Amino acid sequence: MLNQNISNIPWQQLTTPYGRGTDIPRLIEQEQYQELTELIEHQGTLWQVTPWVLLILLKKLSSKNVKEVSLAEIELYLAVAHAITEDYQDSTHNVSTMQELLDTKYLWVENDEDDELEWEEDTPRGYEPEAFLGYYYFSFLLLQEAIPVFTAIKARTKSTTEELEELLALLKHQKKKWI
């Protein structure tokens, strides 16, 4: 899954709790992890942008020097991991691939003038059960793929050890429940 390019993701057509994901590439580039956390996880809910942000960040994380990994970045992964509960662990009821989440039937229209009307729908575009469950499922898979990276960072740092231990324990516990 880690081969998607940031420029190929239609951020303008993906939502966050505060609107469209248009600013996400800039926030990723500037390593604004706290702001990103607020856009990908809000009150235990993951959003359309979540798996795509994780995809890009985890790809970058795997090639970072340990000293470049901040507490705010680890807290971002931890926030997402905490949002993934047993309620979202059944992969049979979501889309079959992460790429399917970018199907036009789930993307918002490019023009954002009617966003308020879209949110007023019973089920806004991209929040149908199969897509919504996919945000959690593919976020979980991405975090699971990154366990070796998190483990290596934990072994070489002292500054974020407590948070990394919590993240790894949570991911390992979730993995047992999903299998």
N, C-alpha and C positions, 0 to 999 in steps of 0.2 A: 504493500500500500504506500510505501514511502517514496514513490517515484513521481508524484504529482507536483507540478510547478506552480508557484504562487500566482503567476500571471495567468494561468489557465483556469483559475477559480473565479466564478462570477460573483464577486463579493457584493456588488450593487444589488444582486437579486437574492441575497441571503440575509436573513434577519437576525437581530440581536434583541435583547429586552428593551433597547432604546432606539430601535429603528434599523436601518440598513447597515450592512457590514463594510461599507465603502472605505472607512478609515483603517480597517484592519491591516492592510499591507504596510501602511506607514507606521502603525503601532508596533508591528512585528519588527520592522527595520530599525526602529528606535528603541527596541527592547523595553517597551512600556508594559511590563507584565501585569502590574496592578490594574491598569485600565483594560487590558485584554481580559483579565479574569472577570471583571464586571460585565464584559460583553459576551462571554461564552458560558458563564454559569451565574444564575441569579435565583436566589431563594430555593436552591435545590433543583432547579430546572436547567437543562441543557438546551441550546438553541441551534438553529440551522448551521450557524458558522462553527460550532464547537469542534466537530471532527476535523474540519479543514484547518482550523487554527492549530489543533494538536498535531496534525500531519506535518505542517510546516515547521512548527517549533521543535518537535521531536527529531525531525530530520536534521535541523541545525544543532540540536543538543548532542547528537551522536558524534559530531565533529568538533565540539567545543573543548577548549582547555578547561580543566576543572575549576581553575580560579575565575573563569568567566561566568560560571553558573551562580546566579544570585538566589537569595532566599525568596524573593518575589516570584521568580520563575518556578521554583519547587512548590511554592504555595499555590500557584496556578494549577499545576498537575494534581495537587492534593485536593483542591476545591472540586475539580471534575471527578476525581475518584470518589469523593464523598457523595456526590450526586447520583452515582450509579448504584442503585439498590436492587434487591431481588425482583422488584416489580418490573424491571426492565431487562431481565436476563434471558428471556425466551427469544432466541434468534429465529424461530420459525414464523414469527408474526411481523417481521420487518422486511425491508427490501433485501434483495439477495447480494448486492454488492454496494460498496461505498460509492462508486461512480454513479450508480443509479440515483443517488440522492441529488445529483445535478441534472436529472431529467427535467425537461421544461415543465412537466406537469406539477413539479414541486417547487420550481423557482418562481419568485415574484416577478411581475412584469418590470421591465427596465425603468419605466416612468413611475416615480414614487408619489405622484399627485393623489392617487386613490388609496394610499396605504391605510388611512383610518377606516375606510369602508371595508377593506380586506380584513382588518383585525376584527371588525364587527360580525363577520361571517361566523356561522356555527363552528366551522373548521377552516381557519385561514390556510391558504395554499402553503404546502410544505409541512403542515402539522397534522396530516392524515396519520392514523395510527401506525401504518407501516413505515412511513418516513420518520415520524417522531421517535419510534422505538429504535430506528436505525441510528439516530444521533447518539443514543446511549450505547448501543451495541458496538458500533465502529469506534467510538471513543474508548470503550473498554478494550477492544482489540489492539488499538494503537498503544495504549498504556501498557498492556501486557507485553507487546513487542519490545517496549522500552525497558523492561525490568533489568536486563543485563546492563544497560547504560546507567540506570539509576544505581544499581549495585556497584558498578565501577566508580561512579562519582562518590558514593558513600565511602568506599574504601580509601579514597585519596583526599578526602576533605574532613575538616573538623567543624566548619562554620554552619553547615546545614544538616548535620548528622541526625539530629532529633526529628526533623521534618522528613528526611529521607527514610528513616526507620519507620515512621508512621505511614508514609506512602507505600513503602514496600510491604509492610504488614497488611495494609488494606488491600493492595493488589493481590497478594498471595491468598488472602482470605476469600476475596471475590472469585479468584480462579477456582478454588476448591468448590465453591457453590455452583459455578457455571458448568463444571465438568460433570 
